Amino acid sequence: MNYTTLLFDVDDTLLDFQLTEENALQKLFQEQGVKMTPELKVSYKALNHQLWREFEEGKRTRDEVTNERFSLFFQQLGQEVDGVALENSYRQYLNQGHDLLGNSREIIADLAKKADLYVVTNGVSKTQYQRLGDAKLTDYFKDIFVSEDTGYQKPMKEYFDYVFARIPNVDRNKTVIIGDSLTSDIKGGQQAGIDQIWLQPETAKEDALIQPTYKIKRLEEIYSILEG
């Protein structure tokens, strides 16, 4: 193995967050008596994406993102809602989603025999732990680092300093991060001084300012990089 320590993102890297989010939004909107049209879904995702980008950039706290996103979204529809209450309902639906992305469990189970695996994820601790547990992935990782617990988030250097301080005898030259987000995983890896593998989403555009060490389209392609 070219790397001894593998840092894995969760959503849209190991677990199919797109499907999980879709199901959770369907149930939440139905609960509110609103039909989730393709246009509304695009509008919500654009708002949500912007809020999480602001979180990554340190402009918003995680609680501000999660507690305000639905009130901001429904304001666009001319409705006043309790954003915190809707977030709690949405979180219950989201926690139930643990669909695996491709054959990620088989790959993780195999790689766990060859290297030290860790989870590095932004988000809500209870949600991420429940989804990883339900997907039967937890036992393959030496530790799980959720931004809510660390006090920092990807791509902040402080987040990775927190992670590396808790990995015994870590060698950054033999460490690689694997994730789907250029602004979170790849930029974070660059700021931490480690190699990066970008699991490029089908709809994602490349960014001339954020060039990953490696690019793959499917998780199983990781073997050609890890094993040379």
C-alpha positions in Angstrom: 0.0 0.0 0.0 1.3 3.4 -0.9 -0.6 4.9 2.1 -1.0 3.6 5.6 -3.7 6.0 6.8 -6.9 6.6 4.8 -9.3 9.4 5.8 -12.8 8.9 4.3 -15.5 11.4 3.9 -19.0 9.9 4.4 -21.7 11.6 2.3 -21.6 10.8 -1.4 -18.3 9.0 -0.8 -19.5 6.0 1.2 -23.2 6.6 1.7 -25.6 7.8 -0.9 -26.6 11.2 0.6 -28.4 12.3 -2.5 -30.9 9.4 -2.0 -31.1 10.0 1.7 -31.7 13.7 1.3 -34.3 13.1 -1.4 -36.4 10.8 0.8 -36.1 13.0 3.8 -37.2 16.1 1.9 -40.1 14.3 0.3 -41.4 13.3 3.8 -40.8 16.8 5.3 -42.5 18.7 2.4 -45.4 16.3 2.6 -45.7 16.9 6.3 -45.9 20.7 5.5 -48.5 20.1 2.7 -46.1 21.2 0.0 -45.5 19.2 -3.2 -41.7 18.8 -3.8 -41.5 19.8 -7.5 -38.2 19.6 -9.3 -38.0 23.4 -9.2 -38.5 23.5 -5.5 -35.9 20.8 -4.9 -33.3 22.7 -7.0 -34.1 25.9 -5.1 -33.7 24.2 -1.7 -30.4 22.5 -2.7 -29.0 25.8 -4.0 -29.8 27.5 -0.7 -28.6 24.6 1.4 -25.3 24.4 -0.6 -24.7 28.1 -0.1 -25.2 27.9 3.6 -22.9 24.9 4.0 -20.2 26.7 2.0 -20.5 29.6 4.4 -20.1 27.1 7.2 -16.9 25.7 5.6 -15.6 29.3 5.2 -16.3 30.0 8.9 -19.0 32.6 8.1 -21.8 30.6 9.8 -22.0 28.1 12.6 -23.4 24.6 12.1 -26.4 25.4 14.2 -27.1 28.5 12.2 -27.1 26.4 9.0 -29.3 23.7 10.3 -31.7 25.8 12.3 -32.3 28.5 9.7 -32.2 26.7 6.4 -35.9 25.7 6.3 -37.1 29.0 7.7 -35.1 30.8 4.9 -36.4 28.4 2.3 -40.0 28.7 3.2 -39.7 32.4 3.3 -39.0 32.2 -0.4 -42.4 30.5 -0.7 -44.1 33.2 1.3 -44.5 31.0 4.4 -43.4 31.6 8.0 -42.3 28.4 9.7 -40.5 27.2 12.8 -37.1 26.5 11.3 -35.9 24.5 14.4 -39.0 22.3 14.5 -38.7 21.6 10.8 -35.0 20.8 11.2 -35.8 18.3 14.0 -38.4 16.6 11.8 -36.0 16.5 8.9 -33.2 15.2 11.1 -35.4 12.2 12.1 -36.0 11.4 8.5 -32.4 11.9 7.6 -31.1 9.7 10.3 -33.0 6.8 8.7 -31.0 7.0 5.5 -28.0 4.7 5.3 -28.0 3.5 1.6 -24.5 2.5 0.6 -22.9 4.1 -2.4 -22.1 1.3 -4.8 -20.0 -1.5 -3.2 -18.5 0.8 -0.6 -18.9 -1.6 2.3 -17.0 -4.4 0.5 -14.2 -1.9 -0.4 -14.0 -0.5 3.2 -14.0 -4.0 4.7 -11.1 -5.0 2.4 -9.1 -1.8 2.9 -9.5 -2.1 6.7 -7.2 -5.2 6.5 -4.5 -3.2 4.7 -4.4 0.2 6.3 -5.8 2.3 9.2 -9.1 3.8 8.2 -10.7 7.0 9.8 -13.9 8.9 9.1 -13.6 12.7 8.6 -17.0 14.3 8.1 -18.8 17.6 8.5 -22.3 17.5 10.0 -24.3 16.4 13.0 -22.7 13.7 15.2 -25.9 11.8 16.1 -26.9 11.6 12.4 -23.5 10.5 11.1 -23.0 7.9 13.8 -26.5 6.4 13.4 -26.1 6.2 9.6 -22.7 4.7 9.7 -23.9 2.2 12.3 -27.0 1.2 10.4 -24.9 0.8 7.2 -22.6 -1.6 9.2 -19.5 0.5 8.5 -18.5 1.7 12.0 -16.4 -1.3 13.0 -14.0 -0.9 10.1 -12.8 2.5 11.3 -10.2 3.2 14.0 -12.0 6.4 14.8 -14.7 8.8 13.6 -14.2 12.6 13.5 -17.4 14.6 13.1 -17.1 18.4 12.9 -19.7 18.9 15.6 -17.4 17.1 18.1 -14.1 18.7 17.0 -15.2 22.4 17.1 -13.8 22.9 13.6 -14.8 21.7 10.2 -13.3 20.7 6.9 -11.5 22.4 5.2 -10.0 24.2 8.2 -6.4 23.3 9.1 -7.5 23.2 12.7 -9.9 20.4 12.0 -7.1 18.3 10.6 -4.7 19.2 13.4 -7.4 17.9 15.8 -7.6 14.7 13.8 -3.9 14.1 13.5 -3.4 14.8 17.2 -5.6 11.7 17.8 -4.1 9.3 15.3 -1.2 7.4 16.8 2.1 7.7 15.0 0.5 9.3 11.9 2.8 10.0 8.9 1.2 12.7 6.8 3.4 11.6 3.9 1.6 8.2 4.0 -1.9 9.7 4.6 -4.5 10.4 2.0 -8.1 11.8 2.2 -10.9 10.5 0.0 -14.0 12.6 -0.7 -16.4 14.1 -3.1 -16.1 17.8 -2.2 -13.4 20.0 -3.7 -14.0 22.8 -1.3 -14.2 20.6 1.8 -12.2 17.4 1.3 -9.7 18.3 -1.3 -9.0 21.8 -0.2 -8.9 20.6 3.4 -6.4 17.9 2.5 -4.2 20.4 0.7 -4.2 22.8 3.7 -3.4 19.8 5.9 -0.4 18.9 3.7 -1.7 15.4 2.7 -2.5 13.8 -0.7 -6.1 13.8 -1.8 -8.3 11.5 -3.9 -11.3 13.3 -5.4 -14.3 11.0 -6.0 -15.7 13.3 -8.7 -19.6 13.5 -8.7 -21.1 13.1 -12.1 -22.4 16.7 -12.2 -19.4 18.3 -10.5 -17.2 20.7 -12.5 -13.5 20.9 -12.0 -11.9 24.0 -10.4 -8.7 25.3 -11.7 -7.8 26.7 -8.2 -8.3 23.3 -6.4 -6.4 20.5 -8.2 -6.5 17.2 -6.4 -3.6 14.8 -6.3 -5.8 12.1 -7.9 -9.3 11.9 -9.5 -11.5 8.9 -9.7 -15.1 8.4 -10.9 -16.0 5.3 -8.9 -14.7 4.2 -5.5 -13.3 0.9 -6.7 -10.8 2.9 -8.8 -9.0 3.7 -5.6 -7.0 0.5 -5.7 -4.9 1.6 -8.6 -3.8 4.6 -6.5 -3.4 2.9 -3.1 -1.6 -0.2 -4.5 0.2 1.4 -7.3 
